[in-house]
């Protein structure tokens, strides 16, 4: 082989140095290519109790692990030689158009993860053209979320308390603020056993102990933000000084029935969705009440461990009620490919909880933008690789749910 010295003109194209990024938040977010990358950043930057509240689930955390594994166990079946130069990721969901097939799920104690909290999520959702759902256990007022997202879609999630009047007062505030959809959560008669929180002594507000102070030393920015902004409190509740589990067991009403659900529906003028459906029979029962949507969810694995996997349940529910009601799904979604798989198997729409919170912890509002950007890019790329140009073209023929766990025959 004949060798020679390279010419300067040949070296110049190879010496393309990346422009330095002086903003540390922008730098670390641009390096995050997946939601798991955001999770790793979030874990480095957030105190253990706050991170574990988001990241953890109930008891042995089997439900969450199985839900995520179910999406990993998807086999896609692409079609070839389709013109996919233009792809539409939007559709009509619960009476209005969304730009992407996912929205932000209701999450409690959100300002604990990052002091920008629900406002960051609402603003990011508005820019992306997707709904933002506010939790009863949110740390930003109903009206303030509306102000942050005045022209977008705001949904309100309701826990039915033992004090019915206080519950319905929140519903009235959501109506007055122009929220278009009510999500009624029905899988929380009592709080699940969230062992990470118990071991961390998780309380609202966070307690300063020697252990929490030691854990905070490598994460000064979180504590600076926490101590120099509005004190953390529940926007819809009185101030609480106990543990999260104690609060939930005090609030939740274990006597709620289908009759109560019908009564709540009669009080709400907008779209009505029941969150926490985990069997085909219950999907049929609430559909027969005339609801607009059902949300297949096991609460992110945070209630009953070993609960059904929503993604596995989806095909049977779609076959039973898919022509009568809009089916939404959450739990386990960590990529846009997961979202596409859910849509193909019969979901109208999906919600992301932890994926959004990882972005929030990693970089505040900019981190939520990055989480949405990652997921939307994955959705669009997966659709193109499958050979579809719109969500309506996705069908069960595009997906096989590979079997890892299968029930034993009953004797």
Residue, then its C-alpha position, 0 to 999 in steps of 0.5 A: x500500500x502506498x502511503x503519503x502525508x494527508x493534505x490540509x484540505x483533506x484534514x479540514x472536514x475531519x476536524x469538526x469540533x462540536x461547539x461548546x455548550x455553556x448551559x449545563x442543563x442544555x448540555x446534559x439534556x441533549x446528551x440524553x437519548x432515551x427516557x432511561x438516560x433521563x432516569x439516570x440523570x434524575x437519580x444523580x440530581x434528586x435526593x433519594x426519598x424524592x427519586x424513590x417516590x417516583x421510581x418505586x412501586x408497591x411491595x416487591x415492585x413486580x407489577x411495574x417490572x412486568x409491565x415494562x417487560x411486556x413492552x420489551x417482549x413486543x415483536x413488530x411486523x413492518x410492511x415495506x415499500x410504503x411512502x412514509x415521507x409524511x407521517x401524522x402522529x395526531x388524532x381525535x381523542x375524547x372530543x378534540x385533536x391531540x398532536x401525539x398519541x400520549x399525554x402527561x398522566x396525573x402525578x402527586x407531589x410533583x413539586x417534590x421532584x422539582x420545584x417547577x412541578x406541574x407548571x413545567x408539565x403544563x407548559x411543556x404539554x401546551x407546546x407539544x399539543x398534548x393534554x396535561x392531567x392534574x392530580x388531586x394530590x398535585x402541588x399546584x392549584x387547579x387555577x394556576x395550571x389552567x393559567x400555565x396552559x390557557x389554550x391547551x387541554x387540561x384534565x383533572x384526576x379525582x380521588x373520591x375522599x371520605x369527605x364527599x363535599x370536599x371531593x366535589x368542590x374540587x370538581x366544581x373548581x375544575x369545571x369553572x377553570x375550563x378543564x375538559x376531561x375528568x379522570x376518576x381513579x377507582x383502584x385506590x380503596x386503600x394505599x398500596x404498600x410502597x416500601x421504598x417510601x416507608x424505608x425512606x421515611x417519606x413525608x410531606x414536607x420532607x423531613x431534615x434528618x442526618x441521613x437526608x442531609x448527608x444524601x443532599x450534599x451531592x445534590x445542592x441545587x435541589x435543596x437550594x430550589x426547595x428552600x428558596x421557593x414556595x413551601x411544598x404543600x398540597x394545592x387541593x388539601x390542608x397542610x399535612x405533616x405525616x407520611x404519604x401512606x398515612x395521608x392516603x389511608x386518611x383520604x381514600x374512601x373504601x366504600x365507593x361503588x358503581x352507584x357513586x361512580x354514576x353519581x360523580x358522572x352526573x355532576x361532570x359536564x365534560x368527558x368522563x374517564x374511569x382510571x384503574x380498570x384491570x379486568x374485562x368484566x369491569x371494562x364492560x361494567x363501566x362502559x355500560x354506565x355510558x363513560x367516554x373512556x376507560x383507562x387500563x392501568x394498575x396505577x404504575x404498579x403502585x397499588x396491588x403488586x402482581x396486578x394484571x399487566x395493562x398492555x396484556x389486558x388490552x387486546x381482550x378489552x379492545x375486543x369487548x368494548x373497543x367499539x363502544x368506548x375510547x380505551x386509554x392505557x398507562x403503566x410501563x411506557x418508557x419509549x415511543x415504541x411502547x406507545x406505538x405498540x399500545x395504539x396498534x393493539x387497540x388503545x386510542x391514547x396513552x399516558x406517561x407518568x414516570x417518563x415525564x417525571x424523569x425529565x422534570x427531575x433531570x432538567x425542570x421544564x426543559x427536561x419535560x420538553x426533552x422527554x416529550x421530544x424523545x418519545x415523539x421522535x421514537x413514535x414517528x420513527x417507529x411508525x415510519x419503520x413499520x410502514x404506516x403514515x398515520x395512527x389509524x393504519x396501526x393494527x394488531x397485525x403490526x404487533x406480536x405480544x411474546x409470551x414470557x408469563x402464561x397462566x397455568x391451566x386451572x384444575 
